Amino acid sequence: MFTYFHRTIVFQFFLGNVAYQEALAVTEAAVVNIMSSASGLFTLFLAAGFPSSDQDKFTLTKFLIVVFS
């Protein structure tokens, strides 16, 4: 049985895939891949800019992990 948490994750995964496919339909694949791979950096910078807890601060370790992923 799916719990509320699982349904939320599946729905977000589905929306992400739909958005990716729509972007591919409108834009070149190279541009979409660069934007998709840079999403980790966007998330890191937004979390550092709008922290919800003390653990959301920007650190070199987090930056390096995102860059190497």
CNS distance restraints for C-alpha pairs under 8 A (distance, minus, plus):
assign (resid   2 and name CA) (resid   6 and name CA) 5.63 0.50 0.50
assign (resid   2 and name CA) (resid   7 and name CA) 6.31 0.50 0.50
assign (resid   3 and name CA) (resid   7 and name CA) 6.34 0.50 0.50
assign (resid   4 and name CA) (resid   8 and name CA) 6.22 0.50 0.50
assign (resid   5 and name CA) (resid   9 and name CA) 6.34 0.50 0.50
assign (resid   6 and name CA) (resid  10 and name CA) 6.10 0.50 0.50
assign (resid   7 and name CA) (resid  11 and name CA) 6.03 0.50 0.50
assign (resid   8 and name CA) (resid  12 and name CA) 6.19 0.50 0.50
assign (resid   9 and name CA) (resid  13 and name CA) 6.08 0.50 0.50
assign (resid  10 and name CA) (resid  14 and name CA) 6.09 0.50 0.50
assign (resid  11 and name CA) (resid  15 and name CA) 6.19 0.50 0.50
assign (resid  12 and name CA) (resid  16 and name CA) 6.10 0.50 0.50
assign (resid  13 and name CA) (resid  17 and name CA) 6.26 0.50 0.50
assign (resid  14 and name CA) (resid  18 and name CA) 6.20 0.50 0.50
assign (resid  15 and name CA) (resid  19 and name CA) 6.07 0.50 0.50
assign (resid  16 and name CA) (resid  20 and name CA) 6.13 0.50 0.50
assign (resid  17 and name CA) (resid  21 and name CA) 6.17 0.50 0.50
assign (resid  18 and name CA) (resid  22 and name CA) 6.11 0.50 0.50
assign (resid  19 and name CA) (resid  23 and name CA) 6.10 0.50 0.50
assign (resid  20 and name CA) (resid  24 and name CA) 6.28 0.50 0.50
assign (resid  20 and name CA) (resid  32 and name CA) 7.54 0.50 0.50
assign (resid  21 and name CA) (resid  25 and name CA) 6.30 0.50 0.50
assign (resid  22 and name CA) (resid  26 and name CA) 6.49 0.50 0.50
assign (resid  23 and name CA) (resid  27 and name CA) 5.76 0.50 0.50
assign (resid  23 and name CA) (resid  32 and name CA) 6.50 0.50 0.50
assign (resid  24 and name CA) (resid  28 and name CA) 6.35 0.50 0.50
assign (resid  24 and name CA) (resid  29 and name CA) 5.84 0.50 0.50
assign (resid  24 and name CA) (resid  32 and name CA) 6.44 0.50 0.50
assign (resid  27 and name CA) (resid  31 and name CA) 6.88 0.50 0.50
assign (resid  27 and name CA) (resid  32 and name CA) 6.82 0.50 0.50
assign (resid  28 and name CA) (resid  32 and name CA) 6.54 0.50 0.50
assign (resid  29 and name CA) (resid  33 and name CA) 6.09 0.50 0.50
assign (resid  30 and name CA) (resid  34 and name CA) 6.25 0.50 0.50
assign (resid  31 and name CA) (resid  35 and name CA) 6.24 0.50 0.50
assign (resid  32 and name CA) (resid  36 and name CA) 5.97 0.50 0.50
assign (resid  33 and name CA) (resid  37 and name CA) 6.02 0.50 0.50
assign (resid  34 and name CA) (resid  38 and name CA) 6.10 0.50 0.50
assign (resid  35 and name CA) (resid  39 and name CA) 6.37 0.50 0.50
assign (resid  38 and name CA) (resid  42 and name CA) 6.57 0.50 0.50
assign (resid  39 and name CA) (resid  43 and name CA) 6.18 0.50 0.50
assign (resid  40 and name CA) (resid  44 and name CA) 6.17 0.50 0.50
assign (resid  40 and name CA) (resid  66 and name CA) 6.09 0.50 0.50
assign (resid  41 and name CA) (resid  45 and name CA) 6.13 0.50 0.50
assign (resid  41 and name CA) (resid  63 and name CA) 7.83 0.50 0.50
assign (resid  41 and name CA) (resid  66 and name CA) 6.52 0.50 0.50
assign (resid  41 and name CA) (resid  67 and name CA) 7.60 0.50 0.50
assign (resid  42 and name CA) (resid  46 and name CA) 6.06 0.50 0.50
assign (resid  43 and name CA) (resid  47 and name CA) 6.02 0.50 0.50
assign (resid  44 and name CA) (resid  48 and name CA) 6.20 0.50 0.50
assign (resid  44 and name CA) (resid  58 and name CA) 7.43 0.50 0.50
assign (resid  44 and name CA) (resid  62 and name CA) 7.87 0.50 0.50
assign (resid  44 and name CA) (resid  63 and name CA) 7.52 0.50 0.50
assign (resid  44 and name CA) (resid  66 and name CA) 7.91 0.50 0.50
assign (resid  45 and name CA) (resid  49 and name CA) 6.00 0.50 0.50
assign (resid  45 and name CA) (resid  58 and name CA) 7.60 0.50 0.50
assign (resid  46 and name CA) (resid  50 and name CA) 5.90 0.50 0.50
assign (resid  46 and name CA) (resid  51 and name CA) 7.93 0.50 0.50
assign (resid  47 and name CA) (resid  51 and name CA) 5.24 0.50 0.50
assign (resid  47 and name CA) (resid  52 and name CA) 7.68 0.50 0.50
assign (resid  47 and name CA) (resid  56 and name CA) 5.75 0.50 0.50
assign (resid  47 and name CA) (resid  57 and name CA) 7.34 0.50 0.50
assign (resid  47 and name CA) (resid  58 and name CA) 7.96 0.50 0.50
assign (resid  48 and name CA) (resid  56 and name CA) 5.69 0.50 0.50
assign (resid  48 and name CA) (resid  57 and name CA) 5.04 0.50 0.50
assign (resid  48 and name CA) (resid  58 and name CA) 5.20 0.50 0.50
assign (resid  51 and name CA) (resid  55 and name CA) 7.99 0.50 0.50
assign (resid  51 and name CA) (resid  56 and name CA) 5.15 0.50 0.50
assign (resid  51 and name CA) (resid  57 and name CA) 6.69 0.50 0.50
assign (resid  52 and name CA) (resid  56 and name CA) 6.66 0.50 0.50
assign (resid  58 and name CA) (resid  62 and name CA) 6.94 0.50 0.50
assign (resid  58 and name CA) (resid  63 and name CA) 7.50 0.50 0.50
assign (resid  59 and name CA) (resid  63 and name CA) 6.34 0.50 0.50
assign (resid  60 and name CA) (resid  64 and name CA) 6.11 0.50 0.50
assign (resid  61 and name CA) (resid  65 and name CA) 6.18 0.50 0.50
assign (resid  62 and name CA) (resid  66 and name CA) 6.25 0.50 0.50
assign (resid  63 and name CA) (resid  67 and name CA) 6.14 0.50 0.50
assign (resid  64 and name CA) (resid  68 and name CA) 6.05 0.50 0.50
assign (resid  65 and name CA) (resid  69 and name CA) 6.08 0.50 0.50
